Amino acid sequence: MDQQLELLLEIQDLRMQRRGLTDGTLTDLEAEVFDIKIEDAIRSLDEKVEELAQRLTRGIRERYRRIADKAPRVVAPVINGICYGCFVAVSTARASEADRNLRVESCEYCGCFLYHVG
């Protein structure tokens, strides 16, 4: 798998964790039981996301930031030829390539980076 794509997937995972902290999924009782200070956890996740984003190449980092400002999901899985960012079929040639996930690709419809599953 392409190293830049791996970084993007890791960043997306951290962003999802952050969203769980900010949308009320983690209750005050859970935070107390696990001895978590939500503000500290959010700050830590933000720092890690920025650290990983700095490891992206300039072009991918700029594209990542544009997508991240607009959408909750930066990387969308492609399952059975369908982009799960916009639910539109990706081109047959792109979906059937033997070397998929060995380079960073974007959906031509929604702009998300693509990760081929299966």
Backbone torsions as a table, in degrees:
resi	resn	phi	psi	omega
1	MET	NA	144.0	179.1
2	ASP	-62.0	135.2	-177.6
3	GLN	-62.4	-38.0	178.8
4	GLN	-65.0	-39.0	177.7
5	LEU	-65.4	-39.6	176.4
6	GLU	-60.8	-42.6	177.9
7	LEU	-62.4	-43.2	179.3
8	LEU	-61.7	-40.2	177.9
9	LEU	-65.8	-40.2	178.4
10	GLU	-65.6	-42.8	177.4
11	ILE	-60.7	-44.2	-179.9
12	GLN	-62.1	-40.5	178.6
13	ASP	-61.5	-44.3	179.2
14	LEU	-64.5	-38.4	177.9
15	ARG	-64.9	-36.5	177.6
16	MET	-67.0	-39.2	176.6
17	GLN	-62.6	-42.2	178.8
18	ARG	-61.8	-43.7	179.4
19	ARG	-58.8	-38.2	177.3
20	GLY	-62.8	-32.0	178.2
21	LEU	-76.7	-32.2	-174.9
22	THR	-92.4	-18.6	-177.2
23	ASP	-94.4	7.5	176.9
24	GLY	87.5	6.6	178.2
25	THR	-62.0	-39.4	177.2
26	LEU	-88.1	116.5	-178.5
27	THR	-80.1	163.3	177.8
28	ASP	-60.3	-36.8	179.2
29	LEU	-64.8	-44.1	177.8
30	GLU	-62.7	-41.4	178.6
31	ALA	-61.3	-39.3	179.4
32	GLU	-69.3	-43.8	-179.4
33	VAL	-61.7	-42.5	-178.2
34	PHE	-90.2	4.7	178.8
35	ASP	53.9	51.5	-178.9
36	ILE	-111.4	130.2	170.1
37	LYS	-97.1	112.1	-171.9
38	ILE	-56.6	-42.4	-179.3
39	GLU	-62.1	-40.8	178.8
40	ASP	-66.2	-39.9	179.5
41	ALA	-65.3	-41.9	178.4
42	ILE	-63.1	-45.4	179.6
43	ARG	-60.9	-42.6	179.6
44	SER	-63.6	-43.2	178.4
45	LEU	-64.6	-42.2	178.3
46	ASP	-60.7	-41.7	179.2
47	GLU	-63.9	-42.7	-179.3
48	LYS	-66.9	-40.5	177.5
49	VAL	-60.8	-45.0	-179.5
50	GLU	-65.6	-38.9	178.0
51	GLU	-61.1	-45.2	179.0
52	LEU	-68.1	-38.7	179.7
53	ALA	-62.1	-34.1	179.2
54	GLN	-67.5	-20.8	178.9
55	ARG	-83.6	-10.9	176.2
56	LEU	-73.9	151.8	174.4
57	THR	-64.7	157.3	-173.4
58	ARG	-55.1	-48.3	-178.0
59	GLY	-63.3	-43.8	179.6
60	ILE	-68.0	-39.6	179.1
61	ARG	-61.7	-43.5	179.4
62	GLU	-64.2	-42.6	178.3
63	ARG	-65.5	-41.5	177.9
64	TYR	-56.9	-47.2	-177.2
65	ARG	-64.8	-37.9	177.7
66	ARG	-63.5	-44.1	-179.5
67	ILE	-68.6	-44.5	-176.3
68	ALA	-62.1	-30.1	179.0
69	ASP	-70.2	-23.5	-174.2
70	LYS	-107.5	-29.8	-170.0
71	ALA	-130.9	147.7	177.8
72	PRO	-71.0	-26.4	-178.2
73	ARG	-110.3	128.1	-179.7
74	VAL	-98.5	-35.7	179.7
75	VAL	-115.4	127.2	179.7
76	ALA	-113.2	135.6	175.6
77	PRO	-73.1	149.6	172.4
78	VAL	-111.4	116.1	-178.8
79	ILE	-123.5	124.4	-178.5
80	ASN	53.1	38.4	175.4
81	GLY	80.3	7.2	-179.1
82	ILE	-111.3	129.1	173.9
83	CYS	-75.1	123.2	-179.6
84	TYR	-88.0	13.3	170.2
85	GLY	-88.9	-36.8	-177.9
86	CYS	-130.0	-5.8	179.5
87	PHE	62.0	36.1	175.4
88	VAL	-112.2	143.7	179.1
89	ALA	-67.5	134.0	173.7
90	VAL	-83.8	160.0	-176.5
91	SER	-57.6	144.3	-178.2
92	THR	-59.1	-40.4	-179.8
93	ALA	-62.6	-41.5	-179.6
94	ARG	-69.2	-40.4	-176.1
95	ALA	-72.0	-24.0	-174.7
96	SER	-104.2	3.5	-178.9
97	GLU	-63.7	139.0	-178.9
98	ALA	-69.4	-27.1	-175.8
99	ASP	-99.3	20.8	-179.4
100	ARG	-60.8	151.6	-173.1
101	ASN	70.9	2.7	175.6
102	LEU	-94.2	-1.2	174.2
103	ARG	-150.6	160.7	-178.8
104	VAL	-83.8	126.3	177.9
105	GLU	-124.4	157.7	176.7
106	SER	-125.7	150.7	175.3
107	CYS	-71.4	131.7	-178.7
108	GLU	-74.0	-10.3	-179.2
109	TYR	-99.6	-52.7	-175.9
110	CYS	-101.5	-14.0	177.6
111	GLY	87.8	-10.0	-180.0
112	CYS	-61.8	148.7	170.1
113	PHE	-68.1	145.8	-175.4
114	LEU	-107.1	139.4	175.3
115	TYR	-127.9	114.3	-176.8
116	HIS	-81.3	128.4	-179.8
117	VAL	-108.0	132.5	175.4
118	GLY	75.2	NA	NA
